[in-house]
């Protein structure tokens, strides 16, 4: 039972992190340092 509760808590934390990342991406905030010359992911 304890493992199940901890799993639910961790899944909730991960969901909040993902939601925050999606919200930041939609608002134009970048997760990188801003040096796109060294980044393959930036266009």
ABEGO torsion letter per residue (X at the ends): XAAAAAAAAAAAAAAAAAAAAAAAAAAGBBABAGBAAABAABX
